Amino acid sequence: MIGLLNFFQNLLDKTRAIDFLAPLALRLYLAPILIIAGSNKLAHAEYLGPYFESLGIPAPELMVYVAALTELIGGIGLLAGFAVRWVALPLMFTMVVAATTAHWENGWHALPETELTMPWEWRTDLIEEGTIRKEKAREILKEHSNYDWLTEAGNITILKNGIEFAATYFIMLLALFFMGAGNYFSIDYWIARKWRTKRD
């Protein structure tokens, strides 16, 4: 029995030859999100200063540009696989700031799910209130509009805007911080292969 289990474990271990796919997938998933977020902040920087100030962020006009450039440059770094472990640090910090200032008071979930997908939701009141408002919005739309056309491309919902996305991106960046960019499809790999000398 042990021999059979070892055989299957050895087969599983052979997949490590393509373990570069995991950090590559994380990078390709996160990069466009961050690049677009950073670009949008830069494009609307003059309007975001008062919003950052309302969140209690010091030097809000400056911090808009710091956050925008962190996301934009960090996203480009992830896409290219360049300095991935280094750019992951300020990006993780940005996610923590976003979660604690812009989203924390809204709880965990991004949407007011009627069935909790995470047991640590601390704003179930917003879920209940969001559900009530969603049902009311549906009633109004059904009575005064072409509801079938409105929902043809997706259901009507209420944005709860909790920390879910910021926390998820933080965890993905944390994984990249420890894994690095991965082999072959990253500039980091080729730089390390040519010039890096490790010291114990």
N, C-alpha and C positions, 0 to 999 in steps of 0.2 A: 504493500500500500504506500509506504513512504517513497519507494522508488517511483511509483506512478505519479505521486504528487510532485516529486522533484522533476520528473520529465516535463510535466505541464508548467511548472514554475520556470524551468529553463527555456521553454518555448516563449513564455511571457517575457522573460528577460531579454530575449532577442529583439523585442520591439524597442529597446533602448537605443538601437542603431538609428532610429528616426525620432529620438526624443526632442530634436530641434523643432519639431512641428508645434509643440506646446507653446514655447515662448513666441514663435512666429505667429501663431494664431492669436495670442493675447495682444501682440503688438499691432497686428493688422486690424483687430477689433477696436482697440482703444485709439489708435492714431487719428482716424478721421473724426471721431467724436471730439477729441481735444483740439485738433486743428480748426474745426468749424466753430467750436466754442470760443477759442482764442480770437479767431478772425471776427466773429460777431461782436465780441467785447470791444475790439479795436475800432470796428466800424461805428459802434454806438457809444464810444467812451464818454462823450460829453453828457450823455443822458444817464450814465450809470453811476457817476459820482454821487449824486444825491441818494441813490438807492444804497450804495455801499455805506454812506454816512448813516442812513436809517438803520443799518444792521449793526452799527457801533464799531465799524472798522476804522482804525485811525488813518489819517492822511488819505481819505477815500479817493480823491482824484488820482493820486499817485498809485494807489493800490489797484485801481482798475487796470492801469497799464502793466503793473507787475503781474497780476493774475492773467491778463490777456497774453502777455509775452511768454509767461511760464507755460501756458497751455499750448500756444502756437509753436514755440521752439521745441518744447518737450514732445509734442505730437509729431513734429518733423523728425526729431531724434529717434522716436520709437519706430516710425515708418522706415527710416533708413537703417535702423539697428545700430545707431551711433551713440556712444556714451549712455547706453540704456540704464545702467545701474545708477549713474550720476543724475540723469534727468528724472528718474523715478522718485528721488528724494523730494525735490521741490514740488513735484506733481502730487505726491502723497500729502504734503503739507497743505497744498491748495485744496485738496479734497476734504481734509480735516476742517479747514477754515470754512469751506462751503457748507459742510454738514452741520457745524456747530453754530454758524451765524444765520444762514439763510433757510435751513431746513429742519433744525432740531425741534423747534416748537410744533412742527407738524407730525412728529412721530416717525415711524419707520417706513411705512408703505408709500410709494409714489402715487398709487391710485387707492381709492377707498374700497379695497376688496371686502366683500361681505363675508368671505371665508378667509381667515388669516392664514397667510402662507408662512409667517414667522411668528413664533410664540411670544417674542419680546416687544410687540407693538405696544407703545405706551399712550397712544392717542386713539383709543377705540371710540371715544366720543366723536371725533372727527369722521370716523368711518360711518357711524350711525347717522350723523348729520349730513354727510356727503351722500349717503344712500337716499335719505329723505329728499334732498334737493335734486338728486338725479331723477327720481321718480316724478317729482313735480315738473321738472324740465321736460320730461317725456310727455307728460299729460298736456302741457302747453303746446309743445311742438306737434303732437298728434292732432290737437284741436285746430291749430292755426297755421299749419304748414303741410308740405308733402313729406311726411315722416319717412316713408319708404325710400324716397330719393335721398333724404338727408343721411340716412343710416346705411345706404347702399355700400359705401366704402368703409364702414366700421361703425361700431356702437357709440352712442352718446355716453360720455362719462364725465366725471368731475376730477380735476387734478388735486390730489391731496398734498403732493409736493414734499413728502418726507425725505429722510436721508438715504433711502434705499439705493439710488443710483450712485451717489457720492461714496457710500460705503462699499458698494460693489466695485467701483473703479479703484478705490483705495486697496482693496484686497487683491485685485488683479495687478496693480502696480507693485504691491508688496511681493507678490510671486515673482515678478520680473526683476525686482531688486535683488532677490536671492538667486534666481536662475540666470540672470543676464539675458542677453539678446538671442542666444542660441547659435548653433553652428551654421556655417555655410551661407545663409541668407541674411547676413548682417555685416556691417562695416567693422563692428567690434571684433568679430571672429577673425577677420583677415588682418586687422591691426595686431591683435594678440598673437596670431600665428607668426607674423613677421618680426615683431619687435618686443613683445612682452617677455620679461624674465621674472619668474616668480621667486620670491624669497620665503623660506619657512620661518 
